[in-house]
Amino acid sequence: MTSEGGGLFKSEDWWSVWIGLLIFLLSLGVMCGVDLLGWGFKVNTWTDFAKIVTPISKTYAGLSGWTALFLTYLAFTAILCIGIKALGGNIGKFIYGFTVIFWLTFICVAIGNQANVAVNTPGGMKQFGLTWSLKLTGEAGLIVALLGGLFIGNFFPAFAETLKEATRPEWYIKTAIVILGALIGVKAAGALGLASAIMFRGLCAIIEAYLIYWALVYWLARKYFKFSKEWAAPLASGISICGVSAAIATGGAIRARPIIPIMVSSLVVIFAVVELLFLPFIAQHFLYKEPMVAGAWMGLAVKTDGAAVASGQIVDGLIRAKALAEQGVKYEADWIMNTAATVKIFIDVFIGVWAFVLAWIWCAYIEKKPGERVGADEIWRRFPKFVIGYILTFVLMLVLLLKVPSLKASATTATGEADVFRTFFFALTFFSIGLVSNFKKLWEEGIGRLAAVYVISLFGFIIWIGLLISWLFFHGVKPPVIS
């Protein structure tokens, strides 16, 4: 989706801020002695079907897991319907579509958390009495959700079309990232020096990536594939920067025909799926001794917010498991994912600036329309509003804990509860990405030549330059180790 203005209640970007902030504020109840989110559900590693789900908090121990799951479904549906109503969507179609997506996503997450799939330590094998396990960690649920969505989107496209009103991967992931800010804030307060290093290095890394990626892709599209400037600019932004958001923002900035950023966006989603299926496992195999390099690599190489941050979450679990098994080192959870998210957030922040630069270039030099100027409002119109929510939750939690360190335990509990909701938003993102990835339809629309540029750019230099930049800025940086 675009990050255009449209008022505080008229864009998905803004609604991701409101919903994310609502969950964040409700989570703070724990810090005041009132548990307002503990009724939600969490998926456990399981062998017994009856123990798949339980309430998040022991405060609600009397509540059955299945009741907690149903209450969470009702809460998600209600709050998202408010947003859909404000956005002018069809409430009835959304409720139907979201109901199907919610429950199918839950089934996928549950499969990914089955003990033979998820358990990755000898202690876990013994605890569940297992003789074998795929050792994929609970993040396998995200991959199952992705594959489930792909199956429906490609083999049952008519059914997938009926779910279209609720198939909103960008909305789900942006809401999740707003919630993520608080989690990062708590962790940053506990290790301020490391968090500062990640943010500084992440900023440097994305500047390097912008300067190299965009120019190379644009040059390749123009020189060797003979695309016009109107096609080459959105393609360069979509491939090299931030996927869907960047392609659409660039298309608007240069006033390209609507079909161009739409086709580029479709490619972005398809290749995000491809990257998700193999990059985290390559990172686990080769980079488990350099975990932060792996996280930054996911942020730089994998396009779209959902795919990048979620791939960071997958590689976080995979690398921590391998580091424990191979080196006996137990890294604190989420720092690898946070690195991917931080790099991706800086990329998102820069989209507005980049759109402004391109709009100015197109007006001043390419289109050369007399009297046409680009003002500061163009930056604001392109600025991804959900980043405001991310920054708010991050800064509020960080400042609070720096001022009152004694609140760290309750803040950890609070963000832990909110994080359960964030994780399910991630899963909804994965399932939705699969649903919109209809390979046959996109090929019929003539996407082949665009795909050729994408393949050459992504596998020829973007992934590897991203790895090099990640190594330069994050080599030797480690997550905190749990004694």
N, C-alpha and C positions, 0 to 999 in steps of 0.2 A: 504494500500500500504506500501511497505517497505520504509525505510529511507536510502537506499543505495546511494553511491556516484553517479557514472555515469555521472559526469560533471555537471556544473552549469545549463544546459538547458536540462538535460536528465532524470529528475525524477519529479514526481508530487510534491514531497516535495519542491524542488527548485522553481517550477512554482507557488506554493502557495505563496512563498515569493515574487516573482516578481509581481504577480498580486495584492497581498495585498499591497505591497509597492507602486505600481502605483496608486491605489485608495487612499491610504494615502497621497501621494504627491499631487495628484489633489485636495484633500480636503483642502490642505493648501493654495490654491488660495484665499479662503475667507479671510485669514489673511493678504493677500496682496491687497485686494480690488477687486479681480477677482473671480467670482463664476463659478467654472469649473465643479461642480457636481450637481448643483441645478436643472438641466433638468431631473434628474432621477425621478422615481415615488415613491410615498408612498401610502400605503393602509390605508384608514380612517375607523373609526367606522361608519357604514352606515345603513340607512333604504331606502334611495333613490339610486337606481341603478346608476344613473348618477354621484353620488358623491363618488363612491367607491375609485377612484384614483385621485390624484392631483400631480402636480410637487412638489418636495421636498422644493424648495425655492420660496419665493415670487418674487425673481428676474425674475423668469420665469412664472409669473402669467398669462401671455398672452398665454401660452402653455396649450392645453387641457390635462387633466389627461391621456386620452387614447393615445395621441401622446407621452407623457412622458413615458408611459408604453412600447410602441413600440420602442422608442429610447433606452430604457434600455435593451430590448431584443436584439437589434442589437449590442449594446456595449458589453454585456455579451458574445454573440455568437462570435463576432470578436476576443476578447481578449483570450477567451478560445480556439478558433480554432488555434491561434498562438501556444499555449501550446501543443495542440494535434498534430500539425504538427511536432513540435520539438521532441515530444515523440514517433513519428513514427506511430501515430494512423490514422484511416481512416476518413478524413475530411468530406466526404459526409455522412457517417453513423453517425458521431458525430452531424452534423448540424441537420439531421433528428431527432435523438434521443433527442438532447437537446431542440429542438423546442417543441416537445411533452411534455417533462418533465417541461420546463419553463412555458408553458401555463397551464398545469394541476396543477402545483404547485401554480401558481397565483390564479386559481379558488379556490383551497383549502384554501389559505390564506384569500381570500375575504370572503369565507363562515365563517371562524373563526372570522372575524371581523364584521360580521353582528350584529347589535345592540342587538338583542334578545339573542345572544350567548355571546357577549363580555362585555356588559355594566355591571359594578359591583358596582356602587355607587348610592345612592338615587338621587343625582344631575344629574347623567347621565340618569337615568330612566325618570326623569322629562323633561330633555332636549329633549329626543327622543319620549316622549309621550308613554312610554311603561308601560304595566300592569304586565309584567313578563320578566324575563331574567335568563339565565343559570349562569350568573355572572362568566364566565370563563376567562375574560380578552382577549385581542387580541392574546395572546399566544395560544389560542385554535386553531388558524390557523395552528400551527405546528403539533398539534395532528391530525387535519383533513388531513394534508399532509401525515403524517405517515400512517393513515388508508387508504387513497387513494392509496398510493404505495403498501400497503399490499394487497389490493383488486385486483389490477392488477397483482402483482407478484404471487398470489396464485390461482386466478381464470382465468387469461389470461396469462399463462406463456410464450406462444409462442409470444405474443405481447410484453411482458416484455423483451424477448430475443432480439427483434429488437432494443430495446433502450439501449442495453448493453454498447455500445461505450461511451454513455453519462451518464451512471449510475455510478458515481464516488463520493460516499459520503465522503470518506476520503479527497479527493482533495478539495471539496467544504468547508468542515468544517475547514481544515487547513488554507485555504485562509481567511475564516471568522475570525479565531483566530489571524492571522497577523493584520487584521484591528482592532480587538478588543483591541490590545495593546495600540493604541493611545487613545481610550476611557478611558481605565484604567489609562493611564498616566495623563489625564486631571483631573480625579476624585482624583487620588493620590495627585496631586499638591494642590488640594483644601482641602484635609484632610490627610496630610502626616503621621501623627501619626497613624491613623486608617489603612491606606494602609500598612505601615511598619509592623504593628501588624499582618495583614492578611497574608503577605508574610512569616514572621517568623513562625507564627503558622502553615501555610500551609506546609512549609518545614518540620517542626517537625512531623506533622501529616502523611505525606506520608512516611517518614522514618519508623515510627511506623508501618504503614500499610504494607510496603514491608517486614519488618522483621517477621510479624505475618502471613499475608495472604499467601505468596508464600510457606512458609514451611508447613503450614497446608494442602494446596491443594495438594502439591507434595506428602506429606506423605499419604493422603487419597487415591490418585490415585494409588500409589505403593502398599500400604499395603492391602487395602480392595478391590480394583478393578483390581489388578494385572497387571497394565499397565507397559510397559517397560520404562526405563529412557528416551528413544527417544520420547515416547508419553507423559510421565508425565511432562517433563519440559515445552514444549510449552503449554500444558494444564494449568499448574500452572500459567504461565505468562499471558496467555489469560484471565483466570478467575480472577486472583487476582490483576493484575497490570493495563494494559492499553488496553486490548482487542486485536483488530486486529493487531495494530502495534507491540505490545509486543510479540504476538504469532509468527508473521512472523520473527521478529528480533531474537527471541530465537531459532526458527527453523533453521535459517541461521547460528546462532552462534554455534549450536551443530551439524550442518550439517544433520538435520533430513530430511527424505524423503518429497518432496513437498506436498504430500497429507495430511500430518499431520497438519501443520499450516493452511492449507486451510480449513480443516474440523473444526478445533478449531475456526477459524475466522468466519465460518458460524454460529457456536453456539453463539459466542459473539454477532453477529448482532441480532440473534433471541431473546436472553435474554435481550439485550439492549432495544428492542421493548417492552418486557414484563415489564421491570422496568419503562420505560417511561410512561406506561399506569397507573401505580398506585403509585409509590414512591412520585412524586410531590404532589399528593393529600393527602397522608398520612402525608407528611411533613407540608402541609398547616394546617391540622387538629390538629396535636399534637405539632408543633414547631413554630407556628406563634409568640409566645412570645420570641423565640430564633432564629431569622431569619438567623444569620450567621452560626449557627449549621446546619440548613437545607441546606444552600449553600455548606458547606464543605462536608456534607453527600452525596450530589449529586455527588460531585467530587470524593469521595472515593468509593462509592458503584456502580455507573452506569458506565459501561464499554464503550469503544470507545470515541474518542474525541467529535464526533458529539452528541452522546446521553448524555454524561455527561454535556457538556456546555449548550446544548439546554434544558436539564432538569433543569439546574440552571436558565435558562431564564424563563421557565414556573413557577417554584416555586417562582421566584422573583415576578412575577405578582400576583400569587395566594396569597402569604403571605402578600404582601403590601396591597392587597385589604381586606384581613381578618383583618389585624391589624388596618386598618382604620375603618372598620365596627364595630369591637369588642372593640377596645381600644381608638379609635379616634386619633391614632398615624399615621402620614403620613411619611413613610420612603422615603428617596431619592431613585430613581430608580437605578437599575443595581448593587448595592453593593452586594446583595445576589448572583446574577449571577457571579459577579467578583470573589467572594470567591470560587465558584465552579470551575471557569476557572483557578484561581491561583493554587488551589490544583491539578487540572488536568495537568496544565503546568509543575509543579514540577515533577509530575509522568512521563510526557513525557521526560523531561530533563534527568531523571534518567535511561531511557530505554537504552541509549547508554552505560552507565556505567554497568548496569546489564547484557547486552549482552556481554560486555567484560569479566565480572566476570565469566559468564557461559561458554564462549568460552575457557577461561583459564582453568577452572575446567575440562571441557571435554577433552581438549588436554593433560593436565598434569596428570589427575587421572583416567578418565573413558576410553577414547580411548587409551591413553598412546602410542601415535605414536612417535617413536624416532625422535628427531631433529625438531619436529614441535613446533613453538613458535607463540605467539599471541602478536602483536605489538600495538602501540597506534593508528595505522590506523584503527584497528577494531572498536575502540570507535567512531572515526569520521564516519566510514561507517554506523554505526548503529544510530548515533545521529540524531534525528528528525530535519531536516533542517528548517522546518517552525518555530520552536522555535526561531531561529535567527531573523526572521522577526518580530515576536511578541516582542522580547526584544528590537529590534531597534525602533519600533514605540512607545513602552512604554517609553523607556529611552529618546528618542528625544523629545517627548512631555512633559515629566516630567521636564527635564533639562531646556527646553525652558521657561516653565511657572514659574519655580523657579527663573530663571534669569530675566525674564520680566513678572512680575505678571499682568501688564496692558493688556496683550494679552489674558487673560483668557476668556473674553466674545466671542471674535472672534474664539478662539480655541474650545470653546464649540459648536459654530455654525458649525465649520469645521468638528469636529468629529461626530456631529449629522448627517450631510449629509453623511459622510462615513458610519455611523452606519446603515443607511437605506439599503445600499448595503450589509453590513455584515448580516443584518437580513434576507435578501432574500437568501443569501448563506446558512444560517441556514435552511430555508424552503426547499431549494433544497436538503440539506443533509437528512432531514426527509423523503422526498418523495423517495429519492434514497435508503435509508435504507429499506423502505417498499418493493421496487421493488426487491431487492436481497434476500428477506426473503421468499423463497419458501419452506414451511414446508414439503410438501409431498416429494419433490425431496431429501431433506437432510435426511429424515427418510429412504428412500430407499437405501441411500448410507451407512447405518449402523451407524448412528450417535447416536443411542439410548443409548449405554453404556456411551459414552462421556457425553451425556445430563444428565445422572444420577449423574455423578460426579459434573456437573455444578449445578444442582438443589440443591443437598445436600450442596455444598460449599457456593453457593450464598445465599440461604435462611436459611441455618443452622448456618452460622457464619459470612460471609463476610459483609452482610448488617448490622448486629447488632454490629459487632466489629467496622465497619466504623462509625456507629452512636455513639458508646461509645467514639471513638477517637475524633470525631468531637465535642462531648460535652466537653471532657476534655480540648481541645485547644481553643474552640470558645464560650464556655458558658459565657454569660454576655456581649459579644461583640455585639454592635448594629450598624446598618447603621446610617448615619446622618439623623436627623429628620427635615422635612420641616416645618417651623413655619406657 
